[in-house]
Amino acid sequence: MDDVAIVGVGQSKFSRKCGITIKELIFEAFREAMEGLDITNADIDSSIICSSLYDSQRSAEGPIAEYLGLNPQPTFLVENACAASSTGLRTAWAFIKSGLYNIVTIIGIEKMSGQSSREVAEMMGRAYDVTWESSFGLTMPGGYAMHAQAHMAEYGTTEEQLAKVRVKNSYYSVKNKKAAFQKALTLQEVLESMPVSSPLKMLDCCANADGASCMILAGKDTAKKITKAPVWIAGLGSGSNTGIGRRDSFTSFICAKKAAAEAYKMAGVGPDDIDVAEVHDCFTIAEIIACEDLGFAKPGEGPRLVEEKGTYLEGKIPVNLDGGLLCKGHPVGATGGSQLRTIVKQLRGEGGEIQVKDAKIGLAHNIGGIGHYANVTILRR
């Protein structure tokens, strides 16, 4: 299945307040993705813009395509909450596999600084069922806190174990110049941070951010011509879930387990074959659940994997070595693309201080909503 490749990746710096327009923000990511490729803008057959559009700009695909010089090629908008740009990659892969297009760019974008935290929380809430969920006050922290409480009740997970996820990710974010937060945190700092939704505290939660990501995909023959370092899409999986009130389990996300099973099968690999992973750690509990859903740890053993430093650079399965959403920031539409950029750079041997030795197979796990949607992508060097 290795006949569609990622040939270019890019990302803007993620920040709490970028101070520029979404078009300027996207240009940073697009410029990096185009570096070293033997193509021009006119060679890109189609663009896919991935965003929940927290900015004042509506139908952003038109202005963005014009700004980047991608007219008159077709452009599309993909919205799938926090899983938007990994969904965009899946869409672009299908476009190329079908023969409709040969080179496609996927651009993730979110500028969230134009809204207050309260306004963003309310807008995020409306990504869920407005009849039976958000109208009753469901928020992202509240929903993930329910999952954290369930994990604690079922497996004895502790607040200290949750906090160790943030400590690990903050350690690596210092090495990521594009991360919004570049300060190593102590366990005590995390545990003593302000309560948000029990058991989650402020430093158990990711922060809204402004940011953009970009991926450029090409078919097999073209990929080999335009770059010396194609990274092949080996496996794709996707799934969805019911609303919070209709779930059988709060210690796992069935959409992620389904997506992982599909991606592993398509790639012909299993959890033990993955050399490096990016998982959707919007909250500390989310990284623990992700490691279990992906098979890196058995159910209930995710906390121990973190405690034993199994997810560190030298560990069994390095996870979120770029700082993850917790420390890199979470500009919703750009997040999945940023995760995939990190994996691509690892497989190219361009990880710098966080490079995993001889990384051949990488995985990106991207969740939308409170486990409402999931995409798992496996890449191969």
Secondary structure as UniProt FT lines:
FT   STRAND          4..11
FT   HELIX           22..34
FT   TURN            35..36
FT   HELIX           41..43
FT   STRAND          46..50
FT   HELIX           61..67
FT   TURN            68..69
FT   TURN            71..72
FT   STRAND          75..78
FT   HELIX           81..83
FT   HELIX           84..98
FT   STRAND          103..110
FT   TURN            113..114
FT   HELIX           117..125
FT   TURN            126..127
FT   TURN            130..133
FT   HELIX           134..136
FT   HELIX           140..155
FT   HELIX           159..173
FT   TURN            174..175
FT   TURN            177..178
FT   HELIX           187..191
FT   STRAND          195..197
FT   TURN            198..199
FT   STRAND          200..201
FT   HELIX           202..204
FT   STRAND          210..219
FT   HELIX           220..226
FT   STRAND          231..240
FT   HELIX           244..246
FT   HELIX           254..267
FT   HELIX           271..273
FT   STRAND          276..278
FT   HELIX           284..293
FT   TURN            294..295
FT   TURN            299..300
FT   HELIX           302..307
FT   TURN            308..311
FT   TURN            313..314
FT   TURN            321..322
FT   HELIX           324..328
FT   HELIX           332..334
FT   HELIX           335..347
FT   TURN            348..349
FT   HELIX           352..354
FT   TURN            357..358
FT   STRAND          361..368
FT   TURN            369..372
FT   STRAND          373..380
//
